[in-house]
Amino acid sequence: MNNKRDWIEIRGARQNNLKNISVKFPRNKLSVVTGVSGSGKSTLLFDILCQEGERKFIGATGRAADHVRLFVIGL
């Protein structure tokens, strides 16, 4: 796993409780994020990682993704 494409990398995340955090998640592997209450786990995963993935997915698929987005958010 030395190839850059083998990792999902977040650099310098600053939002809510996160203070300039950098992390790498291996692709195609199960990863677990742990920490005390209020440490920024949800912010890292939902507000940063998932939103960026959604932005890239919608950008790559164009207007047709609007229907998919409404369906996924409605789950």
A tleap script that builds the chain and sets N, CA, C and O, in Angstrom:
source leaprc.protein.ff14SB
mol = sequence {
  NMET ASN ASN LYS ARG ASP TRP ILE GLU ILE
  ARG GLY ALA ARG GLN ASN ASN LEU LYS ASN
  ILE SER VAL LYS PHE PRO ARG ASN LYS LEU
  SER VAL VAL THR GLY VAL SER GLY SER GLY
  LYS SER THR LEU LEU PHE ASP ILE LEU CYS
  GLN GLU GLY GLU ARG LYS PHE ILE GLY ALA
  THR GLY ARG ALA ALA ASP HIE VAL ARG LEU
  PHE VAL ILE GLY CLEU
}
set mol.1.N position { 0.822 -1.187 0.000 }
set mol.1.CA position { 0.000 0.000 0.000 }
set mol.1.C position { 0.868 1.253 0.000 }
set mol.1.O position { 0.717 2.123 0.857 }
set mol.2.N position { 1.747 1.334 -0.937 }
set mol.2.CA position { 2.612 2.497 -1.031 }
set mol.2.C position { 2.146 3.490 -2.085 }
set mol.2.O position { 2.612 4.629 -2.120 }
set mol.3.N position { 1.224 3.060 -2.946 }
set mol.3.CA position { 0.701 3.927 -3.981 }
set mol.3.C position { -0.225 4.974 -3.361 }
set mol.3.O position { -0.999 4.663 -2.457 }
set mol.4.N position { -0.145 6.208 -3.845 }
set mol.4.CA position { -0.980 7.293 -3.324 }
set mol.4.C position { -2.468 6.971 -3.460 }
set mol.4.O position { -3.272 7.416 -2.640 }
set mol.5.N position { -2.840 6.207 -4.482 }
set mol.5.CA position { -4.250 5.871 -4.703 }
set mol.5.C position { -4.745 4.775 -3.765 }
set mol.5.O position { -5.931 4.443 -3.784 }
set mol.6.N position { -3.869 4.213 -2.950 }
set mol.6.CA position { -4.255 3.197 -1.980 }
set mol.6.C position { -4.814 3.813 -0.702 }
set mol.6.O position { -5.273 3.092 0.184 }
set mol.7.N position { -4.780 5.133 -0.601 }
set mol.7.CA position { -5.179 5.827 0.613 }
set mol.7.C position { -6.183 6.930 0.327 }
set mol.7.O position { -6.171 7.529 -0.748 }
set mol.8.N position { -7.049 7.194 1.287 }
set mol.8.CA position { -7.877 8.398 1.302 }
set mol.8.C position { -7.236 9.284 2.359 }
set mol.8.O position { -7.187 8.928 3.536 }
set mol.9.N position { -6.750 10.427 1.933 }
set mol.9.CA position { -5.986 11.281 2.840 }
set mol.9.C position { -6.712 12.599 3.099 }
set mol.9.O position { -7.200 13.254 2.178 }
set mol.10.N position { -6.767 12.959 4.354 }
set mol.10.CA position { -7.325 14.247 4.776 }
set mol.10.C position { -6.180 15.011 5.431 }
set mol.10.O position { -5.515 14.504 6.334 }
set mol.11.N position { -5.962 16.232 4.966 }
set mol.11.CA position { -4.865 17.044 5.515 }
set mol.11.C position { -5.393 18.351 6.094 }
set mol.11.O position { -6.195 19.043 5.467 }
set mol.12.N position { -4.941 18.672 7.279 }
set mol.12.CA position { -5.228 19.977 7.883 }
set mol.12.C position { -6.696 20.248 8.131 }
set mol.12.O position { -7.144 21.382 7.964 }
set mol.13.N position { -7.465 19.230 8.529 }
set mol.13.CA position { -8.903 19.412 8.772 }
set mol.13.C position { -9.120 20.306 9.988 }
set mol.13.O position { -8.594 20.050 11.071 }
set mol.14.N position { -9.900 21.353 9.784 }
set mol.14.CA position { -10.225 22.287 10.870 }
set mol.14.C position { -11.710 22.597 10.812 }
set mol.14.O position { -12.156 23.402 9.994 }
set mol.15.N position { -12.452 21.968 11.668 }
set mol.15.CA position { -13.888 22.214 11.749 }
set mol.15.C position { -14.358 21.730 13.111 }
set mol.15.O position { -13.928 20.672 13.571 }
set mol.16.N position { -15.226 22.479 13.759 }
set mol.16.CA position { -15.710 22.164 15.107 }
set mol.16.C position { -14.535 21.875 16.037 }
set mol.16.O position { -13.722 22.765 16.286 }
set mol.17.N position { -14.426 20.652 16.555 }
set mol.17.CA position { -13.362 20.314 17.510 }
set mol.17.C position { -12.049 19.913 16.844 }
set mol.17.O position { -11.055 19.710 17.541 }
set mol.18.N position { -12.015 19.796 15.544 }
set mol.18.CA position { -10.788 19.374 14.858 }
set mol.18.C position { -9.854 20.562 14.682 }
set mol.18.O position { -10.258 21.622 14.203 }
set mol.19.N position { -8.631 20.374 15.067 }
set mol.19.CA position { -7.634 21.437 15.003 }
set mol.19.C position { -6.462 20.993 14.132 }
set mol.19.O position { -5.495 20.412 14.624 }
set mol.20.N position { -6.560 21.273 12.841 }
set mol.20.CA position { -5.471 20.990 11.897 }
set mol.20.C position { -5.052 19.513 11.914 }
set mol.20.O position { -3.870 19.198 12.046 }
set mol.21.N position { -6.024 18.624 11.780 }
set mol.21.CA position { -5.774 17.181 11.864 }
set mol.21.C position { -5.498 16.615 10.473 }
set mol.21.O position { -6.138 17.013 9.499 }
set mol.22.N position { -4.566 15.707 10.383 }
set mol.22.CA position { -4.271 14.996 9.134 }
set mol.22.C position { -4.364 13.506 9.402 }
set mol.22.O position { -3.883 13.022 10.427 }
set mol.23.N position { -4.989 12.771 8.472 }
set mol.23.CA position { -5.199 11.333 8.660 }
set mol.23.C position { -5.241 10.649 7.299 }
set mol.23.O position { -5.632 11.259 6.304 }
set mol.24.N position { -4.840 9.386 7.260 }
set mol.24.CA position { -4.913 8.577 6.036 }
set mol.24.C position { -5.706 7.314 6.351 }
set mol.24.O position { -5.429 6.623 7.331 }
set mol.25.N position { -6.702 7.018 5.503 }
set mol.25.CA position { -7.482 5.797 5.609 }
set mol.25.C position { -7.122 4.887 4.442 }
set mol.25.O position { -7.112 5.346 3.299 }
set mol.26.N position { -6.827 3.612 4.689 }
set mol.26.CA position { -6.526 2.710 3.574 }
set mol.26.C position { -7.804 2.405 2.781 }
set mol.26.O position { -8.868 2.193 3.361 }
set mol.27.N position { -7.686 2.388 1.479 }
set mol.27.CA position { -8.830 2.030 0.626 }
set mol.27.C position { -9.071 0.524 0.687 }
set mol.27.O position { -8.140 -0.258 0.880 }
set mol.28.N position { -10.322 0.134 0.523 }
set mol.28.CA position { -10.734 -1.270 0.479 }
set mol.28.C position { -10.401 -2.023 1.759 }
set mol.28.O position { -10.190 -3.235 1.728 }
set mol.29.N position { -10.352 -1.328 2.863 }
set mol.29.CA position { -10.113 -1.922 4.172 }
set mol.29.C position { -11.120 -1.343 5.154 }
set mol.29.O position { -11.595 -0.222 4.974 }
set mol.30.N position { -11.443 -2.101 6.187 }
set mol.30.CA position { -12.301 -1.597 7.249 }
set mol.30.C position { -11.457 -0.758 8.201 }
set mol.30.O position { -10.429 -1.218 8.697 }
set mol.31.N position { -11.889 0.460 8.451 }
set mol.31.CA position { -11.185 1.344 9.385 }
set mol.31.C position { -12.131 1.731 10.506 }
set mol.31.O position { -13.338 1.855 10.298 }
set mol.32.N position { -11.581 1.919 11.687 }
set mol.32.CA position { -12.362 2.293 12.861 }
set mol.32.C position { -11.786 3.584 13.418 }
set mol.32.O position { -10.571 3.732 13.548 }
set mol.33.N position { -12.675 4.517 13.747 }
set mol.33.CA position { -12.259 5.777 14.360 }
set mol.33.C position { -12.812 5.788 15.781 }
set mol.33.O position { -14.020 5.675 15.987 }
set mol.34.N position { -11.925 5.925 16.748 }
set mol.34.CA position { -12.345 5.940 18.150 }
set mol.34.C position { -11.833 7.203 18.825 }
set mol.34.O position { -10.923 7.864 18.325 }
set mol.35.N position { -12.421 7.526 19.954 }
set mol.35.CA position { -11.987 8.675 20.737 }
set mol.35.C position { -13.032 9.030 21.763 }
set mol.35.O position { -14.149 8.513 21.734 }
set mol.36.N position { -12.673 9.904 22.660 }
set mol.36.CA position { -13.601 10.309 23.710 }
set mol.36.C position { -14.714 11.171 23.122 }
set mol.36.O position { -14.597 11.693 22.013 }
set mol.37.N position { -15.777 11.307 23.876 }
set mol.37.CA position { -16.907 12.122 23.468 }
set mol.37.C position { -16.449 13.553 23.202 }
set mol.37.O position { -15.726 14.140 24.008 }
set mol.38.N position { -16.871 14.108 22.076 }
set mol.38.CA position { -16.527 15.485 21.745 }
set mol.38.C position { -15.173 15.673 21.085 }
set mol.38.O position { -14.711 16.802 20.923 }
set mol.39.N position { -14.527 14.563 20.697 }
set mol.39.CA position { -13.187 14.685 20.112 }
set mol.39.C position { -13.191 14.956 18.615 }
set mol.39.O position { -12.132 15.208 18.041 }
set mol.40.N position { -14.349 14.913 17.967 }
set mol.40.CA position { -14.430 15.245 16.549 }
set mol.40.C position { -14.574 14.063 15.615 }
set mol.40.O position { -14.382 14.213 14.408 }
set mol.41.N position { -14.908 12.883 16.137 }
set mol.41.CA position { -15.059 11.690 15.288 }
set mol.41.C position { -16.142 11.895 14.232 }
set mol.41.O position { -15.914 11.653 13.047 }
set mol.42.N position { -17.304 12.337 14.662 }
set mol.42.CA position { -18.417 12.544 13.723 }
set mol.42.C position { -18.112 13.661 12.741 }
set mol.42.O position { -18.452 13.564 11.562 }
set mol.43.N position { -17.484 14.706 13.210 }
set mol.43.CA position { -17.103 15.804 12.323 }
set mol.43.C position { -16.169 15.299 11.235 }
set mol.43.O position { -16.347 15.620 10.060 }
set mol.44.N position { -15.178 14.513 11.623 }
set mol.44.CA position { -14.213 13.980 10.660 }
set mol.44.C position { -14.899 13.097 9.624 }
set mol.44.O position { -14.657 13.241 8.425 }
set mol.45.N position { -15.747 12.189 10.077 }
set mol.45.CA position { -16.341 11.224 9.154 }
set mol.45.C position { -17.506 11.783 8.359 }
set mol.45.O position { -17.561 11.610 7.141 }
set mol.46.N position { -18.434 12.446 9.022 }
set mol.46.CA position { -19.647 12.883 8.331 }
set mol.46.C position { -19.499 14.256 7.687 }
set mol.46.O position { -19.867 14.441 6.527 }
set mol.47.N position { -18.967 15.210 8.427 }
set mol.47.CA position { -18.906 16.574 7.910 }
set mol.47.C position { -17.777 16.781 6.913 }
set mol.47.O position { -17.877 17.650 6.046 }
set mol.48.N position { -16.718 16.013 7.013 }
set mol.48.CA position { -15.578 16.211 6.108 }
set mol.48.C position { -15.495 15.092 5.075 }
set mol.48.O position { -15.582 15.357 3.876 }
set mol.49.N position { -15.330 13.854 5.515 }
set mol.49.CA position { -15.115 12.745 4.590 }
set mol.49.C position { -16.345 12.479 3.709 }
set mol.49.O position { -16.219 12.400 2.487 }
set mol.50.N position { -17.505 12.342 4.303 }
set mol.50.CA position { -18.711 12.040 3.510 }
set mol.50.C position { -19.112 13.189 2.598 }
set mol.50.O position { -19.523 12.956 1.462 }
set mol.51.N position { -19.001 14.420 3.072 }
set mol.51.CA position { -19.367 15.555 2.227 }
set mol.51.C position { -18.433 15.690 1.031 }
set mol.51.O position { -18.875 16.033 -0.066 }
set mol.52.N position { -17.162 15.426 1.232 }
set mol.52.CA position { -16.221 15.491 0.109 }
set mol.52.C position { -16.509 14.372 -0.891 }
set mol.52.O position { -16.468 14.590 -2.102 }
set mol.53.N position { -16.800 13.178 -0.383 }
set mol.53.CA position { -17.153 12.074 -1.273 }
set mol.53.C position { -18.403 12.380 -2.068 }
set mol.53.O position { -18.469 12.100 -3.265 }
set mol.54.N position { -19.395 12.953 -1.409 }
set mol.54.CA position { -20.633 13.333 -2.101 }
set mol.54.C position { -20.359 14.395 -3.157 }
set mol.54.O position { -20.890 14.319 -4.265 }
set mol.55.N position { -19.538 15.380 -2.825 }
set mol.55.CA position { -19.207 16.448 -3.784 }
set mol.55.C position { -18.519 15.878 -5.019 }
set mol.55.O position { -18.835 16.264 -6.144 }
set mol.56.N position { -17.585 14.965 -4.807 }
set mol.56.CA position { -16.877 14.368 -5.944 }
set mol.56.C position { -17.795 13.479 -6.763 }
set mol.56.O position { -17.701 13.464 -7.990 }
set mol.57.N position { -18.685 12.734 -6.108 }
set mol.57.CA position { -19.623 11.866 -6.812 }
set mol.57.C position { -20.567 12.690 -7.674 }
set mol.57.O position { -20.776 12.378 -8.846 }
set mol.58.N position { -21.128 13.727 -7.104 }
set mol.58.CA position { -22.074 14.565 -7.850 }
set mol.58.C position { -21.347 15.293 -8.979 }
set mol.58.O position { -21.890 15.432 -10.074 }
set mol.59.N position { -20.131 15.754 -8.724 }
set mol.59.CA position { -19.355 16.424 -9.765 }
set mol.59.C position { -19.020 15.500 -10.920 }
set mol.59.O position { -18.964 15.935 -12.070 }
set mol.60.N position { -18.794 14.223 -10.620 }
set mol.60.CA position { -18.415 13.269 -11.658 }
set mol.60.C position { -19.609 12.791 -12.470 }
set mol.60.O position { -19.458 12.433 -13.638 }
set mol.61.N position { -20.792 12.782 -11.868 }
set mol.61.CA position { -21.955 12.221 -12.557 }
set mol.61.C position { -22.866 13.282 -13.163 }
set mol.61.O position { -23.732 12.961 -13.977 }
set mol.62.N position { -22.684 14.514 -12.783 }
set mol.62.CA position { -23.478 15.586 -13.374 }
set mol.62.C position { -24.865 15.696 -12.783 }
set mol.62.O position { -25.090 15.324 -11.632 }
set mol.63.N position { -25.791 16.205 -13.566 }
set mol.63.CA position { -27.124 16.526 -13.080 }
set mol.63.C position { -27.925 15.295 -12.672 }
set mol.63.O position { -28.784 15.394 -11.795 }
set mol.64.N position { -27.672 14.154 -13.272 }
set mol.64.CA position { -28.426 12.949 -12.939 }
set mol.64.C position { -28.249 12.562 -11.479 }
set mol.64.O position { -29.089 11.862 -10.914 }
set mol.65.N position { -27.167 13.009 -10.871 }
set mol.65.CA position { -26.896 12.660 -9.474 }
set mol.65.C position { -27.854 13.344 -8.509 }
set mol.65.O position { -27.952 12.927 -7.355 }
set mol.66.N position { -28.562 14.381 -8.945 }
set mol.66.CA position { -29.511 15.050 -8.056 }
set mol.66.C position { -30.563 14.070 -7.552 }
set mol.66.O position { -30.947 14.121 -6.383 }
set mol.67.N position { -31.030 13.185 -8.413 }
set mol.67.CA position { -32.025 12.200 -8.008 }
set mol.67.C position { -31.444 11.202 -7.033 }
set mol.67.O position { -32.104 10.812 -6.071 }
set mol.68.N position { -30.215 10.786 -7.273 }
set mol.68.CA position { -29.538 9.852 -6.369 }
set mol.68.C position { -29.326 10.501 -5.019 }
set mol.68.O position { -29.531 9.867 -3.984 }
set mol.69.N position { -28.918 11.757 -5.020 }
set mol.69.CA position { -28.664 12.470 -3.774 }
set mol.69.C position { -29.936 12.570 -2.937 }
set mol.69.O position { -29.890 12.352 -1.726 }
set mol.70.N position { -31.041 12.889 -3.542 }
set mol.70.CA position { -32.305 12.971 -2.812 }
set mol.70.C position { -32.669 11.611 -2.226 }
set mol.70.O position { -33.169 11.539 -1.104 }
set mol.71.N position { -32.431 10.549 -2.955 }
set mol.71.CA position { -32.740 9.217 -2.458 }
set mol.71.C position { -31.849 8.844 -1.281 }
set mol.71.O position { -32.344 8.360 -0.263 }
set mol.72.N position { -30.547 9.060 -1.405 }
set mol.72.CA position { -29.609 8.681 -0.351 }
set mol.72.C position { -29.862 9.487 0.905 }
set mol.72.O position { -29.851 8.926 2.000 }
set mol.73.N position { -30.091 10.788 0.781 }
set mol.73.CA position { -30.335 11.629 1.943 }
set mol.73.C position { -31.643 11.233 2.618 }
set mol.73.O position { -31.774 11.357 3.836 }
set mol.74.N position { -32.599 10.762 1.847 }
set mol.74.CA position { -33.894 10.376 2.406 }
set mol.74.C position { -33.881 9.047 3.137 }
set mol.74.O position { -34.871 8.710 3.786 }
set mol.75.N position { -32.807 8.279 3.062 }
set mol.75.CA position { -32.759 6.975 3.740 }
set mol.75.C position { -32.752 7.092 5.227 }
set mol.75.O position { -32.713 6.079 5.926 }
savepdb mol mol.pdb
quit
